Amino acid sequence: PSVILYIRGKDFRSILTRFPSLQMYFARLLAQRIAERNLVKTKEFAPGMVGQLSDMPPSELFQAFNVNQKTGRLTLELPRGGAVVAFREGELVRAEYNGKEGTDAFYEMLGEKEGRFKFSSGLSEWETEAQELGDFMWLLMEGVRRMDEAEGEG
């Protein structure tokens, strides 16, 4: 036997706004599930790893680099041009795409569904010393929230 509760997206967002502790619970639950799924998918990244975003979307790909504390550069061929994301011990230190840099570029990449990626270990001197763009999980959750809002408007 099952009981199913259906809540429209708009109403659910309203509930989350009214109850921040519930919002944090779901954010942690989502992060935990994404991390578990990515650990299964990517036990270990090899230098020179390549793939398709249709097999592993950006949110999962970036999460896997964070969880596995990888250091290196991810280059992507995306619909609106090339992109670069650099990780240092799993933390995001560089993002460039579609004429944007930093978090704006990171958020834009999250919405892409098609393209190719290649991971190369090692960073430039600048990337090695660069400050982190922010707390990775917060950036990821903010990016997912922005994508959800954009889909709701579309």
Backbone as JSON Lines, residues from 0, in Angstrom:
{"i":0,"aa":"P","n":[0.83,-1.21,0.0],"ca":[0.0,0.0,0.0],"c":[0.86,1.26,0.0]}
{"i":1,"aa":"S","n":[0.4,2.26,-0.69],"ca":[1.13,3.52,-0.78],"c":[0.17,4.69,-0.66]}
{"i":2,"aa":"V","n":[0.7,5.77,-0.15],"ca":[-0.03,7.03,-0.13],"c":[0.85,8.02,-0.87]}
{"i":3,"aa":"I","n":[0.26,8.69,-1.84],"ca":[1.02,9.62,-2.66],"c":[0.47,11.02,-2.44]}
{"i":4,"aa":"L","n":[1.38,11.94,-2.21],"ca":[1.03,13.35,-2.04],"c":[1.57,14.1,-3.24]}
{"i":5,"aa":"Y","n":[0.71,14.88,-3.86],"ca":[1.11,15.68,-5.01],"c":[1.04,17.15,-4.62]}
{"i":6,"aa":"I","n":[2.14,17.86,-4.82],"ca":[2.19,19.3,-4.55],"c":[2.73,19.97,-5.81]}
{"i":7,"aa":"R","n":[2.02,20.98,-6.3],"ca":[2.5,21.71,-7.47],"c":[3.82,22.39,-7.13]}
{"i":8,"aa":"G","n":[4.69,22.56,-8.12],"ca":[6.0,23.16,-7.91],"c":[5.92,24.52,-7.24]}
{"i":9,"aa":"K","n":[4.98,25.35,-7.67],"ca":[4.81,26.69,-7.1],"c":[4.48,26.6,-5.61]}
{"i":10,"aa":"D","n":[3.58,25.69,-5.24],"ca":[3.2,25.53,-3.84],"c":[4.36,24.96,-3.02]}
{"i":11,"aa":"F","n":[5.1,24.04,-3.61],"ca":[6.24,23.45,-2.9],"c":[7.3,24.52,-2.62]}
{"i":12,"aa":"R","n":[7.58,25.38,-3.6],"ca":[8.54,26.46,-3.39],"c":[8.07,27.4,-2.29]}
{"i":13,"aa":"S","n":[6.77,27.64,-2.23],"ca":[6.2,28.49,-1.17],"c":[6.42,27.86,0.2]}
{"i":14,"aa":"I","n":[6.21,26.56,0.3],"ca":[6.43,25.85,1.57],"c":[7.9,25.94,1.97]}
{"i":15,"aa":"L","n":[8.8,25.72,1.0],"ca":[10.23,25.78,1.3],"c":[10.64,27.18,1.74]}
{"i":16,"aa":"T","n":[10.02,28.19,1.16],"ca":[10.33,29.57,1.57],"c":[9.87,29.83,3.0]}
{"i":17,"aa":"R","n":[8.73,29.3,3.35],"ca":[8.18,29.51,4.7],"c":[8.9,28.7,5.77]}
{"i":18,"aa":"F","n":[9.51,27.58,5.37],"ca":[10.16,26.7,6.35],"c":[11.61,26.43,5.92]}
{"i":19,"aa":"P","n":[12.54,27.32,6.25],"ca":[13.93,27.18,5.82],"c":[14.57,25.86,6.28]}
{"i":20,"aa":"S","n":[14.17,25.34,7.43],"ca":[14.75,24.07,7.89],"c":[14.38,22.94,6.95]}
{"i":21,"aa":"L","n":[13.18,22.98,6.39],"ca":[12.76,21.96,5.42],"c":[13.57,22.11,4.13]}
{"i":22,"aa":"Q","n":[13.82,23.36,3.75],"ca":[14.64,23.63,2.56],"c":[16.04,23.05,2.75]}
{"i":23,"aa":"M","n":[16.63,23.25,3.91],"ca":[17.97,22.71,4.18],"c":[17.95,21.19,4.17]}
{"i":24,"aa":"Y","n":[16.89,20.58,4.72],"ca":[16.78,19.13,4.72],"c":[16.8,18.58,3.29]}
{"i":25,"aa":"F","n":[15.97,19.17,2.43],"ca":[15.92,18.7,1.04],"c":[17.22,18.99,0.3]}
{"i":26,"aa":"A","n":[17.87,20.11,0.59],"ca":[19.15,20.42,-0.04],"c":[20.19,19.37,0.33]}
{"i":27,"aa":"R","n":[20.24,19.02,1.62],"ca":[21.2,17.98,2.07],"c":[20.86,16.63,1.46]}
{"i":28,"aa":"L","n":[19.57,16.3,1.42],"ca":[19.14,15.02,0.85],"c":[19.53,14.94,-0.63]}
{"i":29,"aa":"L","n":[19.28,16.02,-1.37],"ca":[19.65,16.05,-2.79],"c":[21.15,15.92,-2.96]}
{"i":30,"aa":"A","n":[21.91,16.67,-2.17],"ca":[23.37,16.6,-2.28],"c":[23.87,15.2,-1.96]}
{"i":31,"aa":"Q","n":[23.29,14.57,-0.94],"ca":[23.7,13.21,-0.57],"c":[23.39,12.23,-1.7]}
{"i":32,"aa":"R","n":[22.22,12.33,-2.29],"ca":[21.84,11.41,-3.37],"c":[22.69,11.61,-4.61]}
{"i":33,"aa":"I","n":[22.97,12.87,-4.93],"ca":[23.84,13.15,-6.08],"c":[25.23,12.58,-5.83]}
{"i":34,"aa":"A","n":[25.75,12.78,-4.63],"ca":[27.08,12.27,-4.3],"c":[27.12,10.76,-4.38]}
{"i":35,"aa":"E","n":[26.12,10.08,-3.84],"ca":[26.08,8.62,-3.89],"c":[26.02,8.12,-5.33]}
{"i":36,"aa":"R","n":[25.19,8.75,-6.13],"ca":[25.06,8.34,-7.53],"c":[26.37,8.55,-8.29]}
{"i":37,"aa":"N","n":[27.01,9.68,-8.04],"ca":[28.25,9.96,-8.74],"c":[29.4,9.07,-8.29]}
{"i":38,"aa":"L","n":[29.4,8.67,-7.03],"ca":[30.44,7.75,-6.57],"c":[30.32,6.41,-7.28]}
{"i":39,"aa":"V","n":[29.11,5.98,-7.49],"ca":[28.89,4.72,-8.21],"c":[29.34,4.86,-9.66]}
{"i":40,"aa":"K","n":[28.98,6.01,-10.29],"ca":[29.32,6.23,-11.69],"c":[30.81,6.45,-11.93]}
{"i":41,"aa":"T","n":[31.47,7.05,-10.97],"ca":[32.86,7.44,-11.2],"c":[33.74,7.02,-10.03]}
{"i":42,"aa":"K","n":[34.02,5.76,-9.96],"ca":[34.88,5.27,-8.88],"c":[36.23,5.97,-8.91]}
{"i":43,"aa":"E","n":[36.76,6.16,-10.1],"ca":[38.04,6.83,-10.2],"c":[38.19,7.47,-11.57]}
{"i":44,"aa":"F","n":[38.55,8.74,-11.59],"ca":[38.8,9.43,-12.85],"c":[40.24,9.21,-13.28]}
{"i":45,"aa":"A","n":[40.41,8.85,-14.51],"ca":[41.76,8.69,-15.05],"c":[42.15,9.98,-15.77]}
{"i":46,"aa":"P","n":[43.44,10.32,-15.76],"ca":[43.88,11.48,-16.54],"c":[43.48,11.28,-18.0]}
{"i":47,"aa":"G","n":[43.0,12.33,-18.62],"ca":[42.6,12.25,-20.01],"c":[41.21,11.69,-20.21]}
{"i":48,"aa":"M","n":[40.41,11.61,-19.17],"ca":[39.05,11.09,-19.27],"c":[38.24,11.95,-20.23]}
{"i":49,"aa":"V","n":[37.46,11.32,-21.09],"ca":[36.6,12.02,-22.04],"c":[35.2,11.44,-21.96]}
{"i":50,"aa":"G","n":[34.21,12.22,-22.4],"ca":[32.84,11.72,-22.39],"c":[31.87,12.7,-23.0]}
{"i":51,"aa":"Q","n":[30.61,12.3,-22.96],"ca":[29.5,13.09,-23.5],"c":[28.61,13.57,-22.35]}
{"i":52,"aa":"L","n":[28.14,14.81,-22.45],"ca":[27.23,15.33,-21.43],"c":[25.9,14.59,-21.45]}
{"i":53,"aa":"S","n":[25.55,13.97,-22.56],"ca":[24.31,13.2,-22.61],"c":[24.41,11.98,-21.7]}
{"i":54,"aa":"D","n":[25.64,11.51,-21.42],"ca":[25.85,10.39,-20.5],"c":[25.99,10.84,-19.06]}
{"i":55,"aa":"M","n":[26.52,12.03,-18.86],"ca":[26.74,12.57,-17.52],"c":[26.6,14.08,-17.58]}
{"i":56,"aa":"P","n":[25.44,14.6,-17.16],"ca":[25.22,16.05,-17.24],"c":[26.19,16.84,-16.37]}
{"i":57,"aa":"P","n":[26.35,18.13,-16.67],"ca":[27.32,18.96,-15.94],"c":[27.18,18.9,-14.41]}
{"i":58,"aa":"S","n":[25.95,18.94,-13.9],"ca":[25.79,18.93,-12.44],"c":[26.4,17.66,-11.84]}
{"i":59,"aa":"E","n":[26.19,16.53,-12.46],"ca":[26.74,15.27,-11.97],"c":[28.25,15.21,-12.19]}
{"i":60,"aa":"L","n":[28.69,15.67,-13.33],"ca":[30.12,15.66,-13.65],"c":[30.9,16.51,-12.65]}
{"i":61,"aa":"F","n":[30.43,17.74,-12.43],"ca":[31.11,18.64,-11.5],"c":[31.08,18.09,-10.08]}
{"i":62,"aa":"Q","n":[29.94,17.51,-9.7],"ca":[29.8,16.91,-8.37],"c":[30.81,15.78,-8.19]}
{"i":63,"aa":"A","n":[31.01,14.98,-9.22],"ca":[31.95,13.87,-9.13],"c":[33.37,14.37,-8.9]}
{"i":64,"aa":"F","n":[33.75,15.46,-9.56],"ca":[35.1,16.02,-9.35],"c":[35.24,16.55,-7.94]}
{"i":65,"aa":"N","n":[34.17,17.16,-7.42],"ca":[34.2,17.67,-6.06],"c":[34.31,16.53,-5.05]}
{"i":66,"aa":"V","n":[33.45,15.54,-5.16],"ca":[33.42,14.42,-4.21],"c":[34.74,13.65,-4.23]}
{"i":67,"aa":"N","n":[35.3,13.48,-5.42],"ca":[36.56,12.72,-5.56],"c":[37.79,13.59,-5.33]}
{"i":68,"aa":"Q","n":[37.6,14.86,-4.98],"ca":[38.67,15.81,-4.68],"c":[39.74,15.82,-5.77]}
{"i":69,"aa":"K","n":[39.3,15.94,-7.0],"ca":[40.21,15.93,-8.14],"c":[40.84,17.3,-8.37]}
{"i":70,"aa":"T","n":[42.04,17.27,-8.91],"ca":[42.74,18.48,-9.32],"c":[43.02,18.37,-10.8]}
{"i":71,"aa":"G","n":[42.54,19.35,-11.55],"ca":[42.77,19.34,-12.99],"c":[41.8,20.26,-13.69]}
{"i":72,"aa":"R","n":[41.89,20.21,-14.99],"ca":[41.09,21.1,-15.84],"c":[40.15,20.27,-16.69]}
{"i":73,"aa":"L","n":[38.92,20.7,-16.7],"ca":[37.88,20.08,-17.51],"c":[37.58,21.03,-18.66]}
{"i":74,"aa":"T","n":[37.81,20.59,-19.88],"ca":[37.47,21.41,-21.04],"c":[36.22,20.81,-21.67]}
{"i":75,"aa":"L","n":[35.33,21.68,-22.09],"ca":[34.06,21.23,-22.64],"c":[33.82,21.88,-23.98]}
{"i":76,"aa":"E","n":[33.24,21.12,-24.89],"ca":[32.76,21.64,-26.17],"c":[31.25,21.69,-26.05]}
{"i":77,"aa":"L","n":[30.71,22.9,-25.93],"ca":[29.29,23.1,-25.69],"c":[28.63,23.82,-26.85]}
{"i":78,"aa":"P","n":[27.3,23.83,-26.9],"ca":[26.61,24.44,-28.04],"c":[27.01,25.89,-28.33]}
{"i":79,"aa":"R","n":[27.33,26.66,-27.29],"ca":[27.69,28.08,-27.53],"c":[29.18,28.31,-27.43]}
{"i":80,"aa":"G","n":[29.97,27.25,-27.62],"ca":[31.42,27.41,-27.65],"c":[32.13,26.61,-26.57]}
{"i":81,"aa":"G","n":[33.43,26.85,-26.5],"ca":[34.25,26.13,-25.54],"c":[34.07,26.66,-24.13]}
{"i":82,"aa":"A","n":[34.33,25.78,-23.17],"ca":[34.25,26.15,-21.76],"c":[35.4,25.49,-21.01]}
{"i":83,"aa":"V","n":[35.78,26.1,-19.9],"ca":[36.84,25.55,-19.05],"c":[36.38,25.62,-17.6]}
{"i":84,"aa":"V","n":[36.6,24.53,-16.88],"ca":[36.33,24.49,-15.45],"c":[37.57,23.87,-14.81]}
{"i":85,"aa":"A","n":[38.1,24.53,-13.79],"ca":[39.29,24.0,-13.11],"c":[38.94,23.69,-11.66]}
{"i":86,"aa":"F","n":[39.42,22.54,-11.21],"ca":[39.21,22.09,-9.84],"c":[40.55,21.91,-9.16]}
{"i":87,"aa":"R","n":[40.64,22.34,-7.92],"ca":[41.83,22.09,-7.1],"c":[41.35,21.35,-5.86]}
{"i":88,"aa":"E","n":[41.76,20.09,-5.76],"ca":[41.34,19.21,-4.67],"c":[39.82,19.24,-4.52]}
{"i":89,"aa":"G","n":[39.13,19.22,-5.66],"ca":[37.68,19.16,-5.68],"c":[36.97,20.49,-5.59]}
{"i":90,"aa":"E","n":[37.7,21.55,-5.33],"ca":[37.07,22.87,-5.21],"c":[37.19,23.63,-6.53]}
{"i":91,"aa":"L","n":[36.15,24.33,-6.89],"ca":[36.08,25.09,-8.13],"c":[36.92,26.35,-8.02]}
{"i":92,"aa":"V","n":[37.92,26.49,-8.93],"ca":[38.78,27.67,-8.91],"c":[38.71,28.49,-10.2]}
{"i":93,"aa":"R","n":[38.05,27.95,-11.22],"ca":[37.95,28.67,-12.49],"c":[36.75,28.15,-13.27]}
{"i":94,"aa":"A","n":[36.04,29.06,-13.91],"ca":[34.94,28.69,-14.8],"c":[34.82,29.78,-15.86]}
{"i":95,"aa":"E","n":[34.83,29.37,-17.13],"ca":[34.7,30.31,-18.25],"c":[33.82,29.67,-19.31]}
{"i":96,"aa":"Y","n":[32.8,30.43,-19.76],"ca":[31.91,29.93,-20.81],"c":[31.07,31.06,-21.37]}
{"i":97,"aa":"N","n":[30.93,31.08,-22.67],"ca":[30.03,31.98,-23.38],"c":[30.27,33.45,-23.0]}
{"i":98,"aa":"G","n":[31.54,33.84,-22.9],"ca":[31.9,35.22,-22.58],"c":[31.77,35.56,-21.11]}
{"i":99,"aa":"K","n":[31.47,34.58,-20.29],"ca":[31.31,34.82,-18.86],"c":[32.42,34.12,-18.09]}
{"i":100,"aa":"E","n":[32.66,34.61,-16.87],"ca":[33.67,34.0,-16.01],"c":[33.09,33.8,-14.62]}
{"i":101,"aa":"G","n":[33.72,32.94,-13.86],"ca":[33.33,32.74,-12.47],"c":[31.99,32.04,-12.32]}
{"i":102,"aa":"T","n":[31.26,32.46,-11.29],"ca":[30.0,31.77,-10.98],"c":[28.97,31.91,-12.1]}
{"i":103,"aa":"D","n":[28.94,33.05,-12.79],"ca":[27.99,33.21,-13.9],"c":[28.23,32.16,-14.98]}
{"i":104,"aa":"A","n":[29.49,31.91,-15.31],"ca":[29.83,30.88,-16.3],"c":[29.45,29.5,-15.77]}
{"i":105,"aa":"F","n":[29.74,29.24,-14.5],"ca":[29.41,27.94,-13.88],"c":[27.91,27.68,-13.97]}
{"i":106,"aa":"Y","n":[27.09,28.68,-13.6],"ca":[25.64,28.5,-13.63],"c":[25.15,28.24,-15.05]}
{"i":107,"aa":"E","n":[25.73,28.93,-16.01],"ca":[25.31,28.74,-17.4],"c":[25.66,27.34,-17.91]}
{"i":108,"aa":"M","n":[26.83,26.85,-17.52],"ca":[27.24,25.5,-17.94],"c":[26.3,24.44,-17.39]}
{"i":109,"aa":"L","n":[25.8,24.64,-16.18],"ca":[24.92,23.65,-15.55],"c":[23.69,23.35,-16.39]}
{"i":110,"aa":"G","n":[23.23,24.33,-17.16],"ca":[22.03,24.14,-17.96],"c":[22.25,23.42,-19.27]}
{"i":111,"aa":"E","n":[23.49,23.16,-19.63],"ca":[23.77,22.51,-20.92],"c":[23.5,21.0,-20.84]}
{"i":112,"aa":"K","n":[22.93,20.49,-21.93],"ca":[22.59,19.06,-21.97],"c":[23.36,18.29,-23.04]}
{"i":113,"aa":"E","n":[23.96,19.02,-23.96],"ca":[24.7,18.4,-25.06],"c":[26.13,18.92,-25.09]}
{"i":114,"aa":"G","n":[27.03,18.08,-25.52],"ca":[28.42,18.48,-25.67],"c":[29.36,17.38,-25.23]}
{"i":115,"aa":"R","n":[30.64,17.68,-25.33],"ca":[31.69,16.73,-24.96],"c":[32.56,17.34,-23.88]}
{"i":116,"aa":"F","n":[33.21,16.47,-23.1],"ca":[34.14,16.97,-22.08],"c":[35.4,16.13,-22.08]}
{"i":117,"aa":"K","n":[36.47,16.76,-21.58],"ca":[37.74,16.07,-21.42],"c":[38.4,16.59,-20.15]}
{"i":118,"aa":"F","n":[38.86,15.68,-19.33],"ca":[39.56,16.03,-18.1],"c":[41.04,15.8,-18.28]}
{"i":119,"aa":"S","n":[41.83,16.79,-17.85],"ca":[43.29,16.67,-17.85],"c":[43.78,17.02,-16.46]}
{"i":120,"aa":"S","n":[44.62,16.18,-15.9],"ca":[45.14,16.48,-14.57],"c":[46.16,17.61,-14.66]}
{"i":121,"aa":"G","n":[46.33,18.3,-13.55],"ca":[47.28,19.42,-13.5],"c":[46.61,20.75,-13.77]}
{"i":122,"aa":"L","n":[47.19,21.78,-13.17],"ca":[46.67,23.14,-13.33],"c":[47.8,24.09,-13.68]}
{"i":123,"aa":"S","n":[47.43,25.24,-14.23],"ca":[48.42,26.29,-14.48],"c":[48.82,26.89,-13.13]}
{"i":124,"aa":"E","n":[49.89,27.66,-13.12],"ca":[50.32,28.3,-11.88],"c":[49.22,29.22,-11.36]}
{"i":125,"aa":"W","n":[48.58,29.95,-12.27],"ca":[47.5,30.85,-11.87],"c":[46.36,30.07,-11.21]}
{"i":126,"aa":"E","n":[45.96,28.95,-11.81],"ca":[44.87,28.15,-11.25],"c":[45.27,27.52,-9.91]}
{"i":127,"aa":"T","n":[46.53,27.17,-9.78],"ca":[47.01,26.57,-8.53],"c":[46.89,27.55,-7.37]}
{"i":128,"aa":"E","n":[47.07,28.84,-7.65],"ca":[47.04,29.86,-6.6],"c":[45.7,30.6,-6.51]}
{"i":129,"aa":"A","n":[44.79,30.35,-7.45],"ca":[43.52,31.08,-7.48],"c":[42.65,30.76,-6.28]}
{"i":130,"aa":"Q","n":[41.86,31.75,-5.88],"ca":[40.91,31.54,-4.79],"c":[39.75,30.7,-5.3]}
{"i":131,"aa":"E","n":[39.14,29.95,-4.4],"ca":[37.95,29.17,-4.75],"c":[36.83,30.14,-5.1]}
{"i":132,"aa":"L","n":[35.96,29.74,-6.03],"ca":[34.85,30.58,-6.45],"c":[33.75,30.63,-5.39]}
{"i":133,"aa":"G","n":[33.83,29.77,-4.42],"ca":[32.82,29.7,-3.35],"c":[32.65,28.27,-2.9]}
{"i":134,"aa":"D","n":[31.8,28.07,-1.91],"ca":[31.51,26.72,-1.43],"c":[30.85,25.93,-2.56]}
{"i":135,"aa":"F","n":[31.45,24.83,-2.95],"ca":[30.99,24.11,-4.12],"c":[29.53,23.68,-4.0]}
{"i":136,"aa":"M","n":[29.15,23.07,-2.87],"ca":[27.78,22.58,-2.74],"c":[26.77,23.73,-2.81]}
{"i":137,"aa":"W","n":[27.11,24.87,-2.22],"ca":[26.21,26.01,-2.3],"c":[26.06,26.47,-3.75]}
{"i":138,"aa":"L","n":[27.19,26.56,-4.47],"ca":[27.15,26.96,-5.87],"c":[26.3,25.99,-6.69]}
{"i":139,"aa":"L","n":[26.45,24.71,-6.44],"ca":[25.69,23.71,-7.17],"c":[24.2,23.84,-6.88]}
{"i":140,"aa":"M","n":[23.84,23.97,-5.61],"ca":[22.44,24.1,-5.24],"c":[21.84,25.39,-5.81]}
{"i":141,"aa":"E","n":[22.59,26.48,-5.78],"ca":[22.12,27.74,-6.34],"c":[21.92,27.6,-7.85]}
{"i":142,"aa":"G","n":[22.84,26.91,-8.51],"ca":[22.7,26.7,-9.95],"c":[21.47,25.87,-10.29]}
{"i":143,"aa":"V","n":[21.22,24.83,-9.51],"ca":[20.04,23.99,-9.73],"c":[18.77,24.81,-9.48]}
{"i":144,"aa":"R","n":[18.78,25.64,-8.44],"ca":[17.62,26.5,-8.14],"c":[17.35,27.44,-9.32]}
{"i":145,"aa":"R","n":[18.41,28.02,-9.87],"ca":[18.25,28.94,-11.0],"c":[17.69,28.22,-12.23]}
{"i":146,"aa":"M","n":[18.16,27.0,-12.46],"ca":[17.65,26.23,-13.59],"c":[16.17,25.93,-13.39]}
{"i":147,"aa":"D","n":[15.78,25.55,-12.17],"ca":[14.37,25.27,-11.88],"c":[13.5,26.5,-12.1]}
{"i":148,"aa":"E","n":[13.98,27.66,-11.66],"ca":[13.23,28.9,-11.86],"c":[13.09,29.23,-13.34]}
{"i":149,"aa":"A","n":[14.16,29.03,-14.1],"ca":[14.13,29.32,-15.53],"c":[13.13,28.38,-16.24]}
{"i":150,"aa":"E","n":[13.1,27.12,-15.83],"ca":[12.15,26.17,-16.43],"c":[10.72,26.55,-16.07]}
{"i":151,"aa":"G","n":[10.51,27.05,-14.86],"ca":[9.18,27.47,-14.42],"c":[8.66,28.66,-15.2]}
{"i":152,"aa":"E","n":[9.58,29.52,-15.64],"ca":[9.21,30.71,-16.42],"c":[8.97,30.38,-17.89]}
{"i":153,"aa":"G","n":[9.62,29.27,-18.34],"ca":[9.57,28.94,-19.77],"c":[8.41,28.19,-20.21]}
